[in-house]
Amino acid sequence: MSRDTTGSSPAGVGRRDFLAAAGVAATAGLAGCSSAFAQGGKQVNIAGSSTVFPVTAEVAAEFSDRRPDVTVSVSQTGTGGGFSNFFCPGMTDVNNASREIADVEVQQCADNGIDPIEFTIATDALTVVVNPDADWVDCLTVDELAEIWRDGGAERWSDVREEWPDEEFELFGADTTSGTFDYFVEAILDEGDTHRSDYHATERDRTIVQGVRGNEYAMGYFGFAYYGENPNRIKALGIDDGDGCVEPSIETAMKGEYTPLSRPLFVYVSDQSLTRPEVQDFLRYYMDRAASDLVSDVGYVPITEDQRDENRAQLEAAIDEVTA
């Protein structure tokens, strides 16, 4: 099976777009990759969060350039979909996650003899975006954002502020299997409220870009990296959490100013998979690159050198334990 995240981009296609397309192909190929591994191939299979995907895809591409003997497959299935459908059943070695693993997922993994090992690899500024022509709005309070996205909440812009257009929202957001969905609900909605269901739900963040771009009255949310790819096609909104409006950026996330939508990003590795040298080497490489400009180039905040060293120590201790 060929590498899914390496090689030259086709003419006219950006590197990250090429990596995204590779990830789509990898989703369909996970079962085939598992079969190839069963036949003795060296490979690392990864699924999970679309938010973490750009970082992992870049790391995978670099690693594969250095280790052409190892196939690295990266796909976007959503955090929850990755855990429940691939990682916990033992079909993948690593799961990208934009939230911490849930108790029910820990139990599912345990039922299959898998112990997930967590590593923080970046910080994201989850970003709310609108159409560039929406010149009436530059900032929302957390309460206003909750009113737009809660079930039974606002239906029209004028429901939020009467001076805003008397036009219905068209909303685009993360699918319910996504860690971004889970984090948004926890950070924005009041206890007892649920996320509205009458919106365009997708694991494809570029679909959100296209949808918001296509309607003056649209709104969406996703990881900051996808806004960073499209700053002239969509408009990011500032968020007022009580201390004034703060725009999403690497800097405001790093300083802890962009609240409550700054969040850690993770990868989880299966202890079973960590017995294999190629998985060990890939994770070692990943931990080093998570503290580098690779992460900020993608659009997230890299971990600190201290966090990198903690990750390294945790990884080596886990390797020693599973190979003892």
C-alpha positions in Angstrom: 0.0 0.0 0.0 1.4 3.4 -0.9 2.0 6.2 1.5 -1.0 8.4 1.9 0.7 11.6 3.1 3.9 11.9 1.1 5.3 12.7 -2.3 5.0 15.8 -4.4 1.7 17.7 -4.7 0.0 17.6 -8.1 0.4 20.7 -10.2 -1.8 23.6 -9.0 -2.7 21.9 -5.7 -1.4 23.3 -2.3 0.5 20.9 -0.1 -2.1 21.0 2.7 -4.9 20.4 0.2 -3.0 17.5 -1.2 -2.6 16.1 2.3 -6.3 16.5 3.0 -7.2 14.6 -0.1 -4.8 11.9 0.9 -6.5 11.7 4.2 -9.9 11.2 2.5 -8.4 8.3 0.5 -6.9 6.9 3.7 -10.3 6.6 5.3 -11.5 4.1 2.8 -8.1 2.3 3.0 -7.9 1.7 6.7 -9.2 -1.9 6.5 -6.8 -2.6 3.6 -3.9 -1.1 5.7 -4.8 -3.4 8.6 -4.7 -6.4 6.2 -1.3 -5.3 4.9 0.0 -5.1 8.5 -1.4 -8.5 9.2 0.8 -9.7 6.3 3.9 -8.2 7.8 4.1 -4.7 6.4 5.6 -1.9 8.5 3.0 0.8 8.9 1.3 3.3 11.3 -2.4 3.7 10.9 -4.0 6.9 12.3 -7.6 8.1 12.4 -9.6 10.7 14.4 -9.9 14.4 14.6 -10.1 16.6 11.5 -8.7 19.5 13.7 -5.5 17.6 14.6 -5.3 16.1 11.1 -3.2 18.9 9.5 -0.5 18.5 12.1 -0.4 14.8 12.0 -0.4 14.7 8.2 2.6 17.1 8.1 4.5 15.0 10.7 3.6 11.8 8.8 4.8 13.3 5.5 8.2 14.3 7.0 8.6 11.0 8.8 7.8 9.0 5.7 10.4 10.9 3.7 12.9 9.8 6.3 11.6 6.3 6.7 10.4 5.1 3.3 10.2 1.6 4.7 7.2 2.6 6.8 3.7 3.3 5.4 1.8 6.0 7.4 -1.9 6.3 6.8 -3.8 9.3 8.2 -7.6 9.8 7.9 -10.2 12.1 9.2 -13.1 10.4 11.0 -13.8 12.7 13.9 -12.4 12.2 17.4 -15.3 10.1 18.6 -15.6 8.2 15.3 -11.9 7.4 15.4 -12.0 6.1 19.0 -15.2 4.0 18.6 -14.8 2.7 15.1 -11.1 2.3 14.6 -8.8 2.9 17.6 -10.6 1.0 20.4 -11.4 -2.0 18.1 -7.7 -2.2 17.4 -7.8 -1.1 13.7 -5.5 1.9 14.2 -2.4 2.6 16.2 -2.9 6.3 16.9 -6.0 8.5 17.3 -6.0 12.2 16.7 -8.2 14.0 19.3 -9.5 17.5 19.8 -10.7 16.6 23.3 -9.8 14.1 26.0 -10.9 10.5 25.6 -14.3 9.9 27.2 -14.9 7.3 30.0 -17.1 5.2 27.7 -14.2 5.2 25.1 -11.7 4.2 27.8 -14.0 1.3 28.7 -14.4 0.3 25.1 -10.7 0.2 24.6 -10.2 -1.8 27.9 -12.8 -4.3 26.7 -10.5 -4.9 23.7 -7.3 -5.0 25.8 -6.1 -1.6 24.7 -4.7 1.1 27.1 -4.7 4.5 25.4 -1.7 6.7 26.2 -2.3 10.4 25.9 0.1 13.1 24.6 -0.7 16.8 24.3 0.7 18.1 20.9 -0.7 21.6 20.4 -3.2 24.3 21.5 -6.0 25.4 19.2 -8.1 28.6 19.1 -11.4 27.2 18.0 -12.7 29.8 15.6 -16.2 31.1 14.7 -16.4 32.4 11.2 -18.9 34.4 9.0 -19.1 35.5 5.4 -16.8 38.5 4.6 -19.9 40.5 3.6 -21.4 40.2 7.1 -20.2 43.8 7.9 -22.7 44.1 10.8 -20.8 41.7 13.1 -17.2 41.5 14.3 -17.6 40.1 17.8 -20.1 38.0 19.7 -20.4 37.5 23.5 -20.4 33.9 24.8 -24.1 34.3 25.6 -24.9 35.5 22.1 -23.0 32.6 20.6 -24.9 30.2 22.9 -28.2 31.7 21.8 -27.4 31.1 18.1 -26.2 27.5 18.6 -28.5 26.1 21.3 -31.6 24.0 20.4 -34.6 26.3 20.4 -32.4 29.5 20.2 -32.2 32.3 17.7 -33.4 31.7 14.2 -32.5 35.0 12.6 -29.7 37.5 13.1 -32.2 40.1 14.4 -33.2 37.6 17.2 -29.7 38.2 18.7 -29.5 42.0 18.2 -32.5 43.8 16.8 -30.3 46.1 14.6 -28.9 43.1 12.8 -30.5 41.8 9.5 -33.9 40.2 9.7 -32.5 37.1 7.9 -32.3 33.5 8.9 -28.9 31.9 9.8 -27.4 29.2 7.7 -25.2 27.3 10.1 -22.2 25.0 9.5 -20.4 23.1 12.2 -18.8 20.0 13.4 -20.5 16.6 13.2 -21.6 15.0 16.5 -18.8 12.5 16.3 -16.3 15.3 16.4 -14.2 16.4 19.4 -14.7 20.0 18.1 -18.5 19.5 18.6 -18.0 18.1 22.1 -15.7 21.0 23.1 -17.9 23.7 21.6 -21.0 22.3 23.5 -19.0 22.2 26.8 -17.4 25.6 26.4 -20.4 27.6 25.0 -23.7 26.1 25.9 -25.3 26.2 29.4 -25.8 23.0 31.3 -29.0 21.5 30.2 -28.9 23.0 26.8 -28.2 20.9 23.7 -26.6 21.8 20.4 -29.2 22.6 17.7 -29.6 19.9 15.1 -30.8 22.1 12.1 -27.3 22.9 10.8 -25.0 21.5 8.2 -22.9 19.0 10.2 -19.6 17.8 8.7 -16.2 16.3 9.5 -14.8 18.2 6.4 -13.8 21.6 7.6 -13.2 22.9 4.1 -16.9 22.2 3.5 -17.6 24.7 6.3 -15.4 27.2 4.5 -17.3 26.7 1.3 -20.7 26.9 3.0 -19.9 30.1 4.9 -18.3 31.6 1.8 -21.5 30.9 -0.2 -24.1 32.7 2.0 -23.9 36.3 3.4 -25.9 35.2 6.5 -23.9 32.0 7.2 -21.9 31.1 10.3 -19.6 28.2 11.2 -16.9 27.0 13.6 -13.8 24.9 13.4 -10.1 24.7 14.3 -8.0 27.9 13.7 -5.8 26.2 11.2 -8.7 26.1 8.7 -9.3 29.8 9.1 -5.6 30.4 8.7 -5.8 28.8 5.2 -8.7 31.0 4.2 -8.3 34.5 5.8 -9.5 36.3 2.7 -12.5 34.0 2.0 -14.1 34.1 5.4 -14.1 36.4 8.5 -13.2 35.3 12.0 -15.2 36.8 14.9 -13.8 37.9 18.1 -15.3 36.4 21.3 -16.2 38.4 24.4 -16.0 36.2 27.5 -16.6 39.1 29.8 -13.4 41.1 29.5 -13.9 42.5 26.0 -13.6 41.2 22.5 -10.6 39.0 21.8 -9.8 37.8 18.3 -8.7 34.2 17.7 -5.0 33.9 16.9 -1.9 31.8 17.8 -0.8 34.7 20.0 -4.1 35.1 22.0 -4.3 31.3 22.5 -0.7 31.1 23.7 -1.3 33.9 26.2 -4.5 32.4 27.5 -6.5 35.4 26.4 -8.8 33.8 23.9 -11.4 32.2 26.2 -13.3 29.9 26.4 -12.4 28.5 23.0 -8.7 27.8 23.4 -8.2 24.1 23.9 -5.5 21.4 24.0 -5.1 19.0 21.1 -4.0 15.4 21.6 -2.8 12.2 20.0 -3.4 8.8 21.7 -1.4 5.7 21.0 -2.4 2.2 21.7 -0.1 0.4 24.2 -0.5 -2.7 22.0 0.8 -0.8 18.9 3.6 0.7 20.9 5.3 -2.6 21.0 6.2 -2.1 17.3 9.5 -0.3 16.5 7.9 1.7 13.7 5.2 3.1 15.9 7.8 3.9 18.6 9.9 5.8 16.1 7.0 7.7 14.6 5.9 8.8 18.1 9.4 9.9 19.0 9.5 12.0 15.8 6.1 13.4 16.5 6.9 14.5 20.0 10.0 16.4 18.7 8.1 18.1 15.9 5.2 19.1 18.2 7.5 21.7 19.8 8.6 23.2 16.4 7.4 25.7 13.9 5.7 22.9 12.0 2.8 23.3 14.4 2.6 27.1 14.2 2.9 26.9 10.4 -0.2 24.7 10.4 -2.0 27.3 12.5 -1.8 26.1 16.1 0.4 26.8 19.2 3.3 24.4 19.6 3.9 22.7 22.9 6.7 24.1 25.0 10.2 22.5 25.3 9.2 21.5 28.8 6.1 19.8 27.5 8.1 18.1 24.8 10.5 16.7 27.4 7.6 15.5 29.5 6.1 13.8 26.5 9.5 12.2 25.6 9.9 10.9 29.2 6.3 9.5 29.2 6.8 7.9 25.8 10.0 6.2 26.8 8.5 5.0 30.0 5.5 3.5 28.2 7.8 1.8 25.6 9.9 0.3 28.4 6.7 -1.0 30.1 5.2 -2.6 27.0 8.5 -4.1 25.8 9.7 -5.4 29.2 
